[in-house]
Amino acid sequence: MMRVTAEGSRKKSVRRGATGLTAALAVVGLLAGCGGKVVKKSDLESQIKEKVAAAATGSKVGDVKCDDDLKAKVKATTSCTVSIDGKTQKITAVVNKVDGDKVSYSIKQG
């Protein structure tokens, strides 16, 4: 088990590899302006990959695929998959806060 500091200087635990991603990592995305306020799927995927790679030091993080854009509404969710060390894991992105053009969301296994 390793300790990871995510945004807000709170420590989160992350288990790597086959056992899965168990921590909720804080992420901040910027809103797209067209057709309603959302974090675009492509931006969401790259942001999640960056955070998981930083948390899973020593593991190989592959592609991240999300089902949809993430709506800029508190408690909105979208499902994603991430490949860690060749094993696909399901994760969920959940919006915690919307502040102007910034969306704070967390990612967790499941």
A tleap script that builds the chain and sets N, CA, C and O, in Angstrom:
source leaprc.protein.ff14SB
mol = sequence {
  NMET MET ARG VAL THR ALA GLU GLY SER ARG
  LYS LYS SER VAL ARG ARG GLY ALA THR GLY
  LEU THR ALA ALA LEU ALA VAL VAL GLY LEU
  LEU ALA GLY CYS GLY GLY LYS VAL VAL LYS
  LYS SER ASP LEU GLU SER GLN ILE LYS GLU
  LYS VAL ALA ALA ALA ALA THR GLY SER LYS
  VAL GLY ASP VAL LYS CYS ASP ASP ASP LEU
  LYS ALA LYS VAL LYS ALA THR THR SER CYS
  THR VAL SER ILE ASP GLY LYS THR GLN LYS
  ILE THR ALA VAL VAL ASN LYS VAL ASP GLY
  ASP LYS VAL SER TYR SER ILE LYS GLN CGLY
}
set mol.1.N position { 0.848 -1.174 0.000 }
set mol.1.CA position { 0.000 0.000 0.000 }
set mol.1.C position { 0.890 1.232 0.000 }
set mol.1.O position { 1.862 1.302 0.752 }
set mol.2.N position { 0.559 2.200 -0.841 }
set mol.2.CA position { 1.342 3.426 -0.866 }
set mol.2.C position { 0.430 4.590 -0.561 }
set mol.2.O position { -0.787 4.481 -0.711 }
set mol.3.N position { 0.989 5.684 -0.142 }
set mol.3.CA position { 0.228 6.884 0.175 }
set mol.3.C position { 0.423 7.892 -0.939 }
set mol.3.O position { 1.534 8.082 -1.436 }
set mol.4.N position { -0.667 8.537 -1.328 }
set mol.4.CA position { -0.641 9.515 -2.413 }
set mol.4.C position { -1.303 10.777 -1.909 }
set mol.4.O position { -2.351 10.711 -1.268 }
set mol.5.N position { -0.715 11.916 -2.186 }
set mol.5.CA position { -1.343 13.177 -1.840 }
set mol.5.C position { -2.052 13.700 -3.075 }
set mol.5.O position { -1.416 13.988 -4.088 }
set mol.6.N position { -3.362 13.821 -2.992 }
set mol.6.CA position { -4.166 14.368 -4.085 }
set mol.6.C position { -4.459 15.819 -3.748 }
set mol.6.O position { -3.985 16.327 -2.732 }
set mol.7.N position { -5.237 16.494 -4.590 }
set mol.7.CA position { -5.530 17.892 -4.365 }
set mol.7.C position { -6.090 18.103 -2.981 }
set mol.7.O position { -6.756 17.219 -2.444 }
set mol.8.N position { -5.842 19.225 -2.407 }
set mol.8.CA position { -6.317 19.564 -1.088 }
set mol.8.C position { -5.433 18.992 0.009 }
set mol.8.O position { -5.790 19.035 1.186 }
set mol.9.N position { -4.295 18.462 -0.371 }
set mol.9.CA position { -3.306 17.917 0.558 }
set mol.9.C position { -3.861 16.812 1.447 }
set mol.9.O position { -3.313 16.556 2.519 }
set mol.10.N position { -4.936 16.155 1.025 }
set mol.10.CA position { -5.447 15.013 1.769 }
set mol.10.C position { -4.748 13.767 1.263 }
set mol.10.O position { -4.544 13.614 0.059 }
set mol.11.N position { -4.378 12.876 2.169 }
set mol.11.CA position { -3.700 11.650 1.761 }
set mol.11.C position { -4.736 10.599 1.426 }
set mol.11.O position { -5.735 10.444 2.128 }
set mol.12.N position { -4.487 9.883 0.350 }
set mol.12.CA position { -5.369 8.827 -0.129 }
set mol.12.C position { -4.552 7.557 -0.276 }
set mol.12.O position { -3.361 7.620 -0.582 }
set mol.13.N position { -5.160 6.429 -0.068 }
set mol.13.CA position { -4.477 5.157 -0.258 }
set mol.13.C position { -4.812 4.598 -1.627 }
set mol.13.O position { -5.951 4.684 -2.086 }
set mol.14.N position { -3.812 4.027 -2.272 }
set mol.14.CA position { -4.007 3.415 -3.581 }
set mol.14.C position { -3.356 2.047 -3.572 }
set mol.14.O position { -2.180 1.923 -3.228 }
set mol.15.N position { -4.105 1.013 -3.947 }
set mol.15.CA position { -3.514 -0.297 -4.163 }
set mol.15.C position { -3.336 -0.442 -5.652 }
set mol.15.O position { -4.218 -0.079 -6.431 }
set mol.16.N position { -2.171 -0.983 -6.059 }
set mol.16.CA position { -1.832 -1.036 -7.461 }
set mol.16.C position { -2.102 -2.405 -8.040 }
set mol.16.O position { -2.401 -3.370 -7.336 }
set mol.17.N position { -1.980 -2.448 -9.383 }
set mol.17.CA position { -1.982 -3.698 -10.113 }
set mol.17.C position { -3.301 -4.419 -10.081 }
set mol.17.O position { -4.363 -3.800 -10.157 }
set mol.18.N position { -3.235 -5.750 -9.967 }
set mol.18.CA position { -4.401 -6.615 -10.079 }
set mol.18.C position { -5.445 -6.351 -9.007 }
set mol.18.O position { -6.629 -6.599 -9.236 }
set mol.19.N position { -5.042 -5.859 -7.848 }
set mol.19.CA position { -6.005 -5.642 -6.781 }
set mol.19.C position { -6.876 -4.426 -7.028 }
set mol.19.O position { -7.964 -4.333 -6.461 }
set mol.20.N position { -6.446 -3.518 -7.832 }
set mol.20.CA position { -7.322 -2.434 -8.254 }
set mol.20.C position { -7.020 -1.073 -7.675 }
set mol.20.O position { -6.220 -0.909 -6.754 }
set mol.21.N position { -7.684 -0.125 -8.248 }
set mol.21.CA position { -7.608 1.262 -7.818 }
set mol.21.C position { -8.651 1.435 -6.737 }
set mol.21.O position { -9.839 1.252 -7.002 }
set mol.22.N position { -8.250 1.780 -5.534 }
set mol.22.CA position { -9.202 1.845 -4.432 }
set mol.22.C position { -9.403 3.244 -3.885 }
set mol.22.O position { -10.277 3.445 -3.042 }
set mol.23.N position { -8.640 4.199 -4.324 }
set mol.23.CA position { -8.758 5.542 -3.757 }
set mol.23.C position { -9.601 6.432 -4.651 }
set mol.23.O position { -9.710 6.218 -5.858 }
set mol.24.N position { -10.175 7.406 -4.040 }
set mol.24.CA position { -10.838 8.456 -4.795 }
set mol.24.C position { -9.799 9.551 -4.983 }
set mol.24.O position { -9.350 10.161 -4.012 }
set mol.25.N position { -9.422 9.797 -6.211 }
set mol.25.CA position { -8.428 10.822 -6.506 }
set mol.25.C position { -9.145 12.083 -6.964 }
set mol.25.O position { -10.056 12.014 -7.788 }
set mol.26.N position { -8.745 13.224 -6.440 }
set mol.26.CA position { -9.366 14.490 -6.808 }
set mol.26.C position { -8.798 14.984 -8.124 }
set mol.26.O position { -7.586 14.967 -8.339 }
set mol.27.N position { -9.687 15.423 -9.001 }
set mol.27.CA position { -9.299 15.916 -10.315 }
set mol.27.C position { -10.100 17.188 -10.592 }
set mol.27.O position { -11.252 17.296 -10.170 }
set mol.28.N position { -9.504 18.146 -11.294 }
set mol.28.CA position { -10.219 19.347 -11.705 }
set mol.28.C position { -10.196 19.419 -13.219 }
set mol.28.O position { -9.131 19.376 -13.835 }
set mol.29.N position { -11.379 19.531 -13.821 }
set mol.29.CA position { -11.489 19.637 -15.274 }
set mol.29.C position { -12.059 20.979 -15.657 }
set mol.29.O position { -12.714 21.639 -14.850 }
set mol.30.N position { -11.812 21.383 -16.885 }
set mol.30.CA position { -12.367 22.628 -17.398 }
set mol.30.C position { -13.566 22.315 -18.281 }
set mol.30.O position { -13.589 21.298 -18.973 }
set mol.31.N position { -14.557 23.192 -18.253 }
set mol.31.CA position { -15.789 22.966 -18.986 }
set mol.31.C position { -15.666 23.311 -20.458 }
set mol.31.O position { -14.970 24.249 -20.849 }
set mol.32.N position { -16.372 22.512 -21.270 }
set mol.32.CA position { -16.554 22.843 -22.681 }
set mol.32.C position { -17.816 23.693 -22.754 }
set mol.32.O position { -18.763 23.452 -22.005 }
set mol.33.N position { -17.845 24.671 -23.632 }
set mol.33.CA position { -18.957 25.613 -23.672 }
set mol.33.C position { -20.131 25.228 -24.535 }
set mol.33.O position { -21.230 25.734 -24.308 }
set mol.34.N position { -19.960 24.363 -25.512 }
set mol.34.CA position { -21.022 24.067 -26.475 }
set mol.34.C position { -21.987 23.019 -25.952 }
set mol.34.O position { -21.572 22.031 -25.346 }
set mol.35.N position { -23.283 23.235 -26.187 }
set mol.35.CA position { -24.289 22.221 -25.908 }
set mol.35.C position { -24.410 21.820 -24.456 }
set mol.35.O position { -24.589 20.637 -24.169 }
set mol.36.N position { -24.321 22.735 -23.549 }
set mol.36.CA position { -24.396 22.406 -22.126 }
set mol.36.C position { -22.996 22.308 -21.549 }
set mol.36.O position { -22.028 22.068 -22.270 }
set mol.37.N position { -22.903 22.494 -20.267 }
set mol.37.CA position { -21.586 22.488 -19.628 }
set mol.37.C position { -21.196 21.071 -19.246 }
set mol.37.O position { -21.899 20.390 -18.500 }
set mol.38.N position { -20.055 20.644 -19.778 }
set mol.38.CA position { -19.542 19.298 -19.554 }
set mol.38.C position { -18.027 19.315 -19.570 }
set mol.38.O position { -17.414 20.232 -20.116 }
set mol.39.N position { -17.418 18.284 -18.961 }
set mol.39.CA position { -16.010 17.994 -19.175 }
set mol.39.C position { -16.021 17.000 -20.326 }
set mol.39.O position { -16.574 15.908 -20.203 }
set mol.40.N position { -15.414 17.376 -21.441 }
set mol.40.CA position { -15.438 16.525 -22.626 }
set mol.40.C position { -14.796 15.177 -22.334 }
set mol.40.O position { -13.820 15.077 -21.591 }
set mol.41.N position { -15.368 14.149 -22.936 }
set mol.41.CA position { -14.913 12.778 -22.743 }
set mol.41.C position { -13.411 12.638 -22.981 }
set mol.41.O position { -12.727 11.979 -22.198 }
set mol.42.N position { -12.890 13.242 -24.038 }
set mol.42.CA position { -11.462 13.133 -24.349 }
set mol.42.C position { -10.609 13.800 -23.269 }
set mol.42.O position { -9.548 13.284 -22.917 }
set mol.43.N position { -11.058 14.938 -22.741 }
set mol.43.CA position { -10.336 15.612 -21.657 }
set mol.43.C position { -10.404 14.788 -20.373 }
set mol.43.O position { -9.413 14.663 -19.653 }
set mol.44.N position { -11.568 14.234 -20.097 }
set mol.44.CA position { -11.766 13.399 -18.925 }
set mol.44.C position { -10.816 12.201 -18.957 }
set mol.44.O position { -10.178 11.882 -17.953 }
set mol.45.N position { -10.728 11.550 -20.095 }
set mol.45.CA position { -9.862 10.381 -20.241 }
set mol.45.C position { -8.399 10.724 -19.995 }
set mol.45.O position { -7.698 9.993 -19.296 }
set mol.46.N position { -7.937 11.829 -20.564 }
set mol.46.CA position { -6.524 12.194 -20.377 }
set mol.46.C position { -6.235 12.635 -18.944 }
set mol.46.O position { -5.164 12.338 -18.414 }
set mol.47.N position { -7.182 13.345 -18.305 }
set mol.47.CA position { -6.991 13.771 -16.915 }
set mol.47.C position { -6.956 12.572 -15.977 }
set mol.47.O position { -6.132 12.519 -15.064 }
set mol.48.N position { -7.841 11.614 -16.198 }
set mol.48.CA position { -7.881 10.419 -15.357 }
set mol.48.C position { -6.599 9.618 -15.539 }
set mol.48.O position { -6.026 9.145 -14.558 }
set mol.49.N position { -6.142 9.459 -16.772 }
set mol.49.CA position { -4.919 8.705 -17.018 }
set mol.49.C position { -3.744 9.344 -16.281 }
set mol.49.O position { -2.934 8.644 -15.675 }
set mol.50.N position { -3.653 10.660 -16.334 }
set mol.50.CA position { -2.567 11.382 -15.663 }
set mol.50.C position { -2.602 11.155 -14.146 }
set mol.50.O position { -1.564 10.896 -13.538 }
set mol.51.N position { -3.779 11.251 -13.537 }
set mol.51.CA position { -3.899 11.078 -12.084 }
set mol.51.C position { -3.630 9.637 -11.665 }
set mol.51.O position { -2.957 9.400 -10.662 }
set mol.52.N position { -4.148 8.671 -12.425 }
set mol.52.CA position { -3.927 7.263 -12.079 }
set mol.52.C position { -2.446 6.920 -12.224 }
set mol.52.O position { -1.886 6.220 -11.380 }
set mol.53.N position { -1.812 7.408 -13.288 }
set mol.53.CA position { -0.388 7.135 -13.498 }
set mol.53.C position { 0.449 7.713 -12.350 }
set mol.53.O position { 1.410 7.086 -11.904 }
set mol.54.N position { 0.085 8.898 -11.877 }
set mol.54.CA position { 0.816 9.508 -10.771 }
set mol.54.C position { 0.609 8.722 -9.475 }
set mol.54.O position { 1.522 8.625 -8.655 }
set mol.55.N position { -0.581 8.166 -9.291 }
set mol.55.CA position { -0.888 7.428 -8.066 }
set mol.55.C position { -0.355 5.998 -8.084 }
set mol.55.O position { -0.021 5.440 -7.039 }
set mol.56.N position { -0.278 5.415 -9.266 }
set mol.56.CA position { 0.129 4.009 -9.392 }
set mol.56.C position { 1.592 3.913 -9.811 }
set mol.56.O position { 1.917 3.245 -10.793 }
set mol.57.N position { 2.463 4.572 -9.076 }
set mol.57.CA position { 3.890 4.583 -9.376 }
set mol.57.C position { 4.409 3.160 -9.516 }
set mol.57.O position { 4.152 2.307 -8.666 }
set mol.58.N position { 5.143 2.911 -10.601 }
set mol.58.CA position { 5.702 1.588 -10.840 }
set mol.58.C position { 4.788 0.679 -11.637 }
set mol.58.O position { 5.213 -0.396 -12.058 }
set mol.59.N position { 3.542 1.081 -11.856 }
set mol.59.CA position { 2.613 0.301 -12.666 }
set mol.59.C position { 2.518 0.916 -14.049 }
set mol.59.O position { 2.761 2.110 -14.225 }
set mol.60.N position { 2.163 0.095 -15.034 }
set mol.60.CA position { 1.978 0.584 -16.395 }
set mol.60.C position { 0.498 0.906 -16.592 }
set mol.60.O position { -0.352 0.015 -16.571 }
set mol.61.N position { 0.207 2.176 -16.782 }
set mol.61.CA position { -1.168 2.626 -17.000 }
set mol.61.C position { -1.383 2.782 -18.495 }
set mol.61.O position { -0.686 3.547 -19.161 }
set mol.62.N position { -2.360 2.045 -19.012 }
set mol.62.CA position { -2.670 2.079 -20.441 }
set mol.62.C position { -3.825 3.017 -20.724 }
set mol.62.O position { -3.985 4.053 -20.079 }
set mol.63.N position { -4.625 2.629 -21.701 }
set mol.63.CA position { -5.737 3.467 -22.147 }
set mol.63.C position { -6.812 3.638 -21.087 }
set mol.63.O position { -7.078 2.745 -20.283 }
set mol.64.N position { -7.423 4.820 -21.116 }
set mol.64.CA position { -8.612 5.114 -20.320 }
set mol.64.C position { -9.728 5.400 -21.313 }
set mol.64.O position { -9.562 6.207 -22.227 }
set mol.65.N position { -10.851 4.746 -21.134 }
set mol.65.CA position { -12.019 4.947 -21.997 }
set mol.65.C position { -13.225 5.261 -21.130 }
set mol.65.O position { -13.567 4.499 -20.225 }
set mol.66.N position { -13.875 6.399 -21.415 }
set mol.66.CA position { -15.071 6.787 -20.666 }
set mol.66.C position { -16.292 6.671 -21.565 }
set mol.66.O position { -16.207 6.854 -22.779 }
set mol.67.N position { -17.439 6.362 -20.944 }
set mol.67.CA position { -18.680 6.176 -21.696 }
set mol.67.C position { -19.192 7.480 -22.297 }
set mol.67.O position { -19.645 7.503 -23.441 }
set mol.68.N position { -19.122 8.569 -21.528 }
set mol.68.CA position { -19.727 9.837 -21.943 }
set mol.68.C position { -18.945 11.016 -21.404 }
set mol.68.O position { -18.024 10.857 -20.603 }
set mol.69.N position { -19.331 12.220 -21.859 }
set mol.69.CA position { -18.860 13.451 -21.234 }
set mol.69.C position { -19.347 13.445 -19.787 }
set mol.69.O position { -20.292 12.732 -19.450 }
set mol.70.N position { -18.699 14.242 -18.932 }
set mol.70.CA position { -19.113 14.368 -17.537 }
set mol.70.C position { -19.860 15.688 -17.377 }
set mol.70.O position { -19.280 16.761 -17.539 }
set mol.71.N position { -21.149 15.603 -17.058 }
set mol.71.CA position { -21.966 16.806 -16.912 }
set mol.71.C position { -21.521 17.613 -15.703 }
set mol.71.O position { -21.156 17.054 -14.669 }
set mol.72.N position { -21.554 18.925 -15.842 }
set mol.72.CA position { -21.133 19.841 -14.778 }
set mol.72.C position { -22.280 20.049 -13.798 }
set mol.72.O position { -22.860 21.131 -13.703 }
set mol.73.N position { -22.588 18.980 -13.075 }
set mol.73.CA position { -23.650 19.018 -12.072 }
set mol.73.C position { -23.190 18.155 -10.898 }
set mol.73.O position { -22.762 17.018 -11.095 }
set mol.74.N position { -23.276 18.689 -9.684 }
set mol.74.CA position { -22.846 17.954 -8.498 }
set mol.74.C position { -23.568 16.603 -8.458 }
set mol.74.O position { -24.780 16.524 -8.655 }
set mol.75.N position { -22.796 15.548 -8.197 }
set mol.75.CA position { -23.217 14.150 -8.127 }
set mol.75.C position { -23.414 13.500 -9.491 }
set mol.75.O position { -23.799 12.332 -9.558 }
set mol.76.N position { -23.158 14.233 -10.591 }
set mol.76.CA position { -23.214 13.610 -11.922 }
set mol.76.C position { -22.081 12.590 -12.018 }
set mol.76.O position { -21.018 12.788 -11.430 }
set mol.77.N position { -22.301 11.504 -12.756 }
set mol.77.CA position { -21.295 10.458 -12.879 }
set mol.77.C position { -21.143 10.012 -14.325 }
set mol.77.O position { -22.027 10.233 -15.152 }
set mol.78.N position { -20.030 9.392 -14.614 }
set mol.78.CA position { -19.828 8.648 -15.845 }
set mol.78.C position { -18.881 7.502 -15.531 }
set mol.78.O position { -18.012 7.606 -14.666 }
set mol.79.N position { -19.070 6.411 -16.253 }
set mol.79.CA position { -18.247 5.221 -16.052 }
set mol.79.C position { -17.088 5.210 -17.028 }
set mol.79.O position { -17.224 5.642 -18.172 }
set mol.80.N position { -15.948 4.714 -16.573 }
set mol.80.CA position { -14.748 4.618 -17.394 }
set mol.80.C position { -14.069 3.280 -17.112 }
set mol.80.O position { -14.366 2.613 -16.121 }
set mol.81.N position { -13.162 2.908 -17.990 }
set mol.81.CA position { -12.286 1.773 -17.737 }
set mol.81.C position { -10.854 2.257 -17.891 }
set mol.81.O position { -10.564 3.148 -18.689 }
set mol.82.N position { -9.966 1.654 -17.113 }
set mol.82.CA position { -8.550 1.986 -17.176 }
set mol.82.C position { -7.771 0.683 -17.151 }
set mol.82.O position { -8.117 -0.252 -16.429 }
set mol.83.N position { -6.722 0.635 -17.944 }
set mol.83.CA position { -5.845 -0.536 -17.971 }
set mol.83.C position { -4.641 -0.251 -17.084 }
set mol.83.O position { -3.898 0.703 -17.315 }
set mol.84.N position { -4.456 -1.103 -16.049 }
set mol.84.CA position { -3.313 -0.985 -15.146 }
set mol.84.C position { -2.609 -2.327 -15.160 }
set mol.84.O position { -3.185 -3.356 -14.805 }
set mol.85.N position { -1.348 -2.296 -15.579 }
set mol.85.CA position { -0.550 -3.518 -15.692 }
set mol.85.C position { -1.260 -4.581 -16.522 }
set mol.85.O position { -1.210 -5.769 -16.204 }
set mol.86.N position { -1.924 -4.135 -17.591 }
set mol.86.CA position { -2.580 -5.051 -18.519 }
set mol.86.C position { -3.939 -5.551 -18.085 }
set mol.86.O position { -4.566 -6.320 -18.814 }
set mol.87.N position { -4.414 -5.143 -16.930 }
set mol.87.CA position { -5.729 -5.573 -16.445 }
set mol.87.C position { -6.685 -4.388 -16.467 }
set mol.87.O position { -6.363 -3.300 -15.989 }
set mol.88.N position { -7.869 -4.622 -17.032 }
set mol.88.CA position { -8.868 -3.563 -17.142 }
set mol.88.C position { -9.662 -3.456 -15.843 }
set mol.88.O position { -10.120 -4.452 -15.284 }
set mol.89.N position { -9.809 -2.207 -15.380 }
set mol.89.CA position { -10.569 -1.944 -14.167 }
set mol.89.C position { -11.611 -0.884 -14.454 }
set mol.89.O position { -11.360 0.074 -15.184 }
set mol.90.N position { -12.793 -1.070 -13.866 }
set mol.90.CA position { -13.867 -0.088 -14.009 }
set mol.90.C position { -13.711 0.976 -12.932 }
set mol.90.O position { -13.436 0.675 -11.770 }
set mol.91.N position { -13.891 2.218 -13.342 }
set mol.91.CA position { -13.872 3.329 -12.394 }
set mol.91.C position { -15.056 4.244 -12.693 }
set mol.91.O position { -15.637 4.196 -13.777 }
set mol.92.N position { -15.397 5.062 -11.729 }
set mol.92.CA position { -16.488 6.015 -11.876 }
set mol.92.C position { -15.967 7.402 -11.550 }
set mol.92.O position { -15.268 7.591 -10.554 }
set mol.93.N position { -16.305 8.371 -12.390 }
set mol.93.CA position { -15.996 9.776 -12.121 }
set mol.93.C position { -17.263 10.419 -11.558 }
set mol.93.O position { -18.340 10.287 -12.139 }
set mol.94.N position { -17.132 11.120 -10.419 }
set mol.94.CA position { -18.265 11.736 -9.738 }
set mol.94.C position { -17.958 13.205 -9.489 }
set mol.94.O position { -16.921 13.535 -8.913 }
set mol.95.N position { -18.854 14.091 -9.919 }
set mol.95.CA position { -18.665 15.532 -9.722 }
set mol.95.C position { -18.919 15.890 -8.264 }
set mol.95.O position { -19.967 15.566 -7.705 }
set mol.96.N position { -17.946 16.562 -7.657 }
set mol.96.CA position { -18.048 17.013 -6.266 }
set mol.96.C position { -18.434 18.482 -6.160 }
set mol.96.O position { -19.139 18.883 -5.233 }
set mol.97.N position { -17.964 19.289 -7.123 }
set mol.97.CA position { -18.164 20.742 -7.036 }
set mol.97.C position { -18.043 21.349 -8.426 }
set mol.97.O position { -17.239 20.898 -9.243 }
set mol.98.N position { -18.848 22.376 -8.690 }
set mol.98.CA position { -18.749 23.159 -9.917 }
set mol.98.C position { -18.554 24.606 -9.497 }
set mol.98.O position { -19.357 25.158 -8.745 }
set mol.99.N position { -17.470 25.222 -9.993 }
set mol.99.CA position { -17.149 26.600 -9.640 }
set mol.99.C position { -16.780 27.343 -10.914 }
set mol.99.O position { -15.644 27.252 -11.378 }
set mol.100.N position { -17.719 28.071 -11.477 }
set mol.100.CA position { -17.468 28.777 -12.736 }
set mol.100.C position { -17.209 27.788 -13.853 }
set mol.100.O position { -18.073 26.976 -14.185 }
set mol.101.N position { -16.012 27.856 -14.439 }
set mol.101.CA position { -15.678 26.947 -15.533 }
set mol.101.C position { -14.818 25.775 -15.070 }
set mol.101.O position { -14.207 25.092 -15.892 }
set mol.102.N position { -14.769 25.539 -13.758 }
set mol.102.CA position { -14.003 24.417 -13.206 }
set mol.102.C position { -14.937 23.400 -12.565 }
set mol.102.O position { -15.866 23.747 -11.836 }
set mol.103.N position { -14.661 22.142 -12.859 }
set mol.103.CA position { -15.419 21.040 -12.267 }
set mol.103.C position { -14.447 20.206 -11.442 }
set mol.103.O position { -13.448 19.713 -11.965 }
set mol.104.N position { -14.739 20.048 -10.155 }
set mol.104.CA position { -13.937 19.171 -9.303 }
set mol.104.C position { -14.656 17.838 -9.245 }
set mol.104.O position { -15.839 17.770 -8.913 }
set mol.105.N position { -13.923 16.770 -9.574 }
set mol.105.CA position { -14.532 15.450 -9.518 }
set mol.105.C position { -13.537 14.451 -8.962 }
set mol.105.O position { -12.326 14.667 -8.997 }
set mol.106.N position { -14.066 13.366 -8.454 }
set mol.106.CA position { -13.217 12.315 -7.927 }
set mol.106.C position { -13.420 11.059 -8.765 }
set mol.106.O position { -14.447 10.882 -9.419 }
set mol.107.N position { -12.414 10.196 -8.727 }
set mol.107.CA position { -12.521 8.922 -9.424 }
set mol.107.C position { -12.340 7.813 -8.394 }
set mol.107.O position { -11.500 7.909 -7.499 }
set mol.108.N position { -13.133 6.774 -8.533 }
set mol.108.CA position { -13.048 5.657 -7.607 }
set mol.108.C position { -13.368 4.372 -8.333 }
set mol.108.O position { -14.025 4.384 -9.374 }
set mol.109.N position { -12.911 3.278 -7.791 }
set mol.109.CA position { -13.159 1.992 -8.402 }
set mol.109.C position { -14.636 1.675 -8.333 }
set mol.109.O position { -15.298 1.938 -7.329 }
set mol.110.N position { -15.149 1.099 -9.425 }
set mol.110.CA position { -16.555 0.675 -9.436 }
set mol.110.C position { -17.418 1.439 -10.341 }
set mol.110.O position { -18.615 1.167 -10.428 }
savepdb mol mol.pdb
quit
